[in-house]
Amino acid sequence: MNWLYIKVFVFVILPCFTFSQTIDEIRNSGNYLYGFGVSEIYEKADHEALDDLISQISVSVESKFEYHQIDSNFIYREYAKSVIKTYSSTSLNGANRIEEKKNGFFNVIRYIRKEDLSKMFAKRQRSIIEYVTAGIQAETKFQIADALRNFYWANILLRGHPSYASMSYPYQKDSVLLKIFLPSKINEIFSHITIEILETTYNENDKTGQYTLCFKYCNNPVQSLDYSYKLKNTWTSIINVNNGLAFIEFFSANMKVDDEITIRIEYIFREQSFFDKDVQAMLASDIDMPYFSTCEKRLRLGNGREVDIQQNANIISFKKYDRIEDIDIKIIKTNFEEVVNNLPFKKAAINHDLFTEEGYLAYQKLIEYGDAIPLLRTNEVKIIKINNEIIVRSVPMRFIFSKKRGFTEDVVFIFNEEGKIKDINFSLSQITIDDILSKEDRFATNEEKYIIIHFLENYKTAYCLKRLDFIENVFDEDALIIVGHVVKKYKQADNINYGNLSQEEVTYQKFTKGEYINRLKRLFSLNEFINIHFEDTDVRKAKKDYKVYGIQIAQHYTSDSYADKGYLFLLLDLRDSLNPIIHVRTWQPKKDENGSVYGIEDFPFESY
């Protein structure tokens, strides 16, 4: 990879020794808040010291929590202590420590400077403001899951901040109090969500039915949203909405046409809270968290088009894009309809002649991924030619896994010029596609834009369907692969001060291609499913006359054992458009303090 010059920065943390101070000096100086613990067991003494420190901080700030009074018996100190405990997993665990051993007992003091207390609260305030900003941005893009999560997390962090009553935010040329704005905004979002039944299908073979739903926000299709619904007295697991489409499934014995069903929209996102230890600590605390009853919506069943699945009749219309007039799409349309019509009966034999060898393997992976079934029996698809491939996009489908996690995806079929299916991909969101296509012509030709879209869909699908062959082929042998993850520090040495570094830090690991592939093999084998959702895609050209692009993506990753959101950067070489190559891949769990993420400017070109 001699054409790429990579800047490497090394940061050295110098230890700060505290031998010059003793426990008595800390206790008598008046400059510190401290806690003290004594025990024959070191860990117990340290725990007592930290708990005592929390109590001392609580006493010093209890007056700031008077706004939480709910009755005459309310105890500010107890509430303040509950709040301060939520800081212990991040800021307070990094409090300085001195220990002495006398007569077989450990004497431990944990302390912070009084002036540093405001820094601890300032850090949480920055998080609150960042979540509010992210929530507003997500709402404008109809990414409602992200909007609700950001607003709710900001709301609960605000309840654990001394400036709860006064913290404000600049909004629409005004300044709003967050304690009023955040609950109102969450309720407002729920009020603008509408649900419509598009189709009803019933399968006589297994006595199951399906309602295809459309979720809208302010009359626009929701780009992302999570929900569950109640069958009998049991709530389903979380299901994801994609491009507005979703579903409800039922057995005929327990559903009637005139029944109502309750749908609960997710807004807490407890399983993802590990990503922010402050949020996780608040949700795990004994502080009452706000509940929004408006998250539940009642939907009367029995509306929508009724479709008999046994008739085996998808009504598919084709809409041509540019550069397709010279292709006879009759055979493509015939083969496409046969495959789509077979999907609800996927256990039955399908004509292998509809596929290339690679295409049939892709079809098998698709039908094995969460019991795939089309969501709409009446659908318009679009067709375009790129290089020697004809791409038909797209068929909305639902996927359910054994752990009852549900997803919806738009599925894209790729044909060769003979009309055989050679590959199957999951689509990007329509907003992401539109963002790329709206780029100026000097950025890329229309064909190049579609190649980028096609590549990103291949990349997303490779992780969802565990296609290691694609990943191995697309990475340069000398690719730089950086993975950021959150780790806990080893127990801090008694005589070392780590300054402003938090206990939870983002640590970056660099992998060779082989190491990364082996890591993925283990990851794929441990998970029943992996689902990836992209948003906020920004594509920039590395150099005017070269087809090399830097792609920044906000990525949602979900598996049966883990879920997170992070920021992906790919340095993609399309100079050979038939064989794209990734030279650099980075992933980081959150933006830097200045709001930036790895980008093309971090990997400048020296020569070709």
KALIN-V372336 format. One record per backbone hydrogen bond with DSSP energy under -1.0 kcal/mol. CO is the residue of the C=O (numbers start at 1). NH is the residue of the N-H. If there is no record, write none. Layout:
BEGIN
co->CO nh->NH
co->CO nh->NH
END
This chain:
BEGIN
co->1 nh->4
co->18 nh->21
co->22 nh->26
co->23 nh->27
co->24 nh->28
co->25 nh->29
co->31 nh->114
co->33 nh->112
co->35 nh->110
co->37 nh->108
co->39 nh->106
co->41 nh->45
co->42 nh->46
co->43 nh->47
co->44 nh->48
co->45 nh->49
co->46 nh->50
co->47 nh->51
co->48 nh->52
co->49 nh->53
co->50 nh->54
co->51 nh->55
co->52 nh->56
co->53 nh->57
co->54 nh->58
co->55 nh->59
co->56 nh->60
co->57 nh->61
co->58 nh->62
co->61 nh->64
co->62 nh->65
co->63 nh->66
co->65 nh->68
co->66 nh->69
co->71 nh->74
co->75 nh->79
co->76 nh->80
co->77 nh->81
co->78 nh->82
co->79 nh->83
co->80 nh->84
co->81 nh->85
co->83 nh->86
co->84 nh->87
co->85 nh->88
co->87 nh->90
co->87 nh->92
co->91 nh->94
co->92 nh->95
co->96 nh->111
co->98 nh->109
co->100 nh->107
co->102 nh->105
co->105 nh->102
co->106 nh->39
co->107 nh->100
co->108 nh->37
co->109 nh->98
co->110 nh->35
co->111 nh->96
co->112 nh->33
co->113 nh->116
co->114 nh->117
co->116 nh->120
co->117 nh->121
co->118 nh->122
co->119 nh->123
co->120 nh->124
co->121 nh->125
co->122 nh->126
co->123 nh->127
co->124 nh->128
co->125 nh->129
co->126 nh->130
co->127 nh->131
co->128 nh->132
co->129 nh->133
co->130 nh->134
co->131 nh->135
co->132 nh->136
co->133 nh->137
co->134 nh->138
co->135 nh->139
co->136 nh->140
co->138 nh->143
co->139 nh->142
co->142 nh->144
co->142 nh->223
co->142 nh->224
co->143 nh->147
co->144 nh->148
co->145 nh->149
co->146 nh->150
co->147 nh->151
co->148 nh->152
co->149 nh->153
co->150 nh->154
co->151 nh->155
co->152 nh->156
co->153 nh->157
co->154 nh->158
co->155 nh->159
co->157 nh->160
co->158 nh->161
co->161 nh->164
co->163 nh->166
co->163 nh->167
co->167 nh->178
co->169 nh->176
co->174 nh->171
co->176 nh->169
co->177 nh->180
co->177 nh->181
co->178 nh->182
co->180 nh->184
co->181 nh->185
co->182 nh->186
co->183 nh->187
co->184 nh->188
co->185 nh->189
co->186 nh->190
co->187 nh->191
co->188 nh->192
co->190 nh->193
co->192 nh->218
co->194 nh->216
co->196 nh->214
co->198 nh->305
co->199 nh->212
co->200 nh->307
co->201 nh->210
co->203 nh->207
co->203 nh->208
co->207 nh->252
co->208 nh->203
co->209 nh->250
co->210 nh->201
co->211 nh->248
co->212 nh->198
co->212 nh->199
co->213 nh->246
co->214 nh->196
co->215 nh->222
co->216 nh->194
co->217 nh->220
co->220 nh->217
co->222 nh->244
co->224 nh->145
co->225 nh->241
co->226 nh->266
co->227 nh->239
co->228 nh->264
co->229 nh->236
co->231 nh->234
co->234 nh->231
co->238 nh->406
co->239 nh->227
co->242 nh->245
co->244 nh->215
co->245 nh->242
co->246 nh->213
co->248 nh->211
co->250 nh->209
co->251 nh->254
co->256 nh->259
co->259 nh->301
co->261 nh->299
co->262 nh->230
co->263 nh->297
co->264 nh->228
co->270 nh->273
co->272 nh->275
co->273 nh->276
co->276 nh->280
co->277 nh->281
co->278 nh->282
co->279 nh->283
co->280 nh->284
co->292 nh->295
co->293 nh->296
co->295 nh->265
co->297 nh->263
co->299 nh->261
co->305 nh->200
co->308 nh->311
co->309 nh->312
co->315 nh->379
co->317 nh->381
co->319 nh->383
co->324 nh->327
co->329 nh->333
co->330 nh->334
co->331 nh->335
co->332 nh->336
co->333 nh->337
co->334 nh->338
co->335 nh->339
co->336 nh->340
co->337 nh->341
co->338 nh->342
co->342 nh->345
co->343 nh->346
co->345 nh->348
co->351 nh->354
co->352 nh->355
co->354 nh->421
co->356 nh->360
co->357 nh->361
co->358 nh->362
co->359 nh->363
co->360 nh->364
co->361 nh->365
co->362 nh->366
co->363 nh->367
co->364 nh->368
co->368 nh->370
co->370 nh->400
co->373 nh->398
co->377 nh->315
co->379 nh->317
co->381 nh->319
co->382 nh->393
co->383 nh->321
co->384 nh->391
co->386 nh->389
co->389 nh->386
co->390 nh->415
co->391 nh->384
co->392 nh->413
co->393 nh->382
co->395 nh->411
co->396 nh->375
co->397 nh->409
co->398 nh->373
co->399 nh->407
co->401 nh->404
co->405 nh->401
co->406 nh->240
co->407 nh->399
co->409 nh->397
co->410 nh->427
co->411 nh->395
co->412 nh->425
co->413 nh->392
co->414 nh->422
co->414 nh->423
co->415 nh->390
co->416 nh->419
co->420 nh->416
co->421 nh->356
co->423 nh->414
co->425 nh->412
co->429 nh->433
co->430 nh->434
co->431 nh->435
co->432 nh->436
co->433 nh->437
co->434 nh->438
co->436 nh->439
co->440 nh->443
co->440 nh->444
co->445 nh->449
co->446 nh->450
co->447 nh->451
co->448 nh->452
co->449 nh->453
co->450 nh->454
co->451 nh->455
co->452 nh->456
co->453 nh->457
co->454 nh->458
co->455 nh->459
co->456 nh->460
co->457 nh->461
co->458 nh->462
co->459 nh->463
co->460 nh->464
co->461 nh->465
co->462 nh->467
co->466 nh->468
co->467 nh->471
co->468 nh->472
co->469 nh->473
co->470 nh->474
co->471 nh->475
co->474 nh->582
co->476 nh->479
co->480 nh->585
co->481 nh->511
co->482 nh->587
co->483 nh->509
co->485 nh->507
co->487 nh->505
co->493 nh->496
co->498 nh->501
co->503 nh->489
co->505 nh->487
co->507 nh->485
co->509 nh->483
co->511 nh->481
co->512 nh->516
co->513 nh->517
co->514 nh->518
co->515 nh->519
co->516 nh->520
co->517 nh->521
co->518 nh->522
co->519 nh->523
co->520 nh->524
co->521 nh->525
co->522 nh->526
co->531 nh->558
co->533 nh->556
co->535 nh->554
co->538 nh->552
co->540 nh->550
co->543 nh->546
co->546 nh->548
co->547 nh->574
co->548 nh->542
co->549 nh->572
co->550 nh->540
co->551 nh->570
co->552 nh->538
co->553 nh->568
co->554 nh->535
co->555 nh->566
co->556 nh->533
co->557 nh->564
co->558 nh->531
co->562 nh->559
co->564 nh->557
co->566 nh->555
co->567 nh->588
co->568 nh->553
co->569 nh->586
co->570 nh->551
co->571 nh->583
co->572 nh->549
co->573 nh->581
co->576 nh->579
co->581 nh->573
co->582 nh->476
co->583 nh->480
co->584 nh->571
co->585 nh->482
co->586 nh->569
co->587 nh->484
co->588 nh->567
co->592 nh->595
co->596 nh->592
co->599 nh->602
co->600 nh->603
co->604 nh->5
END
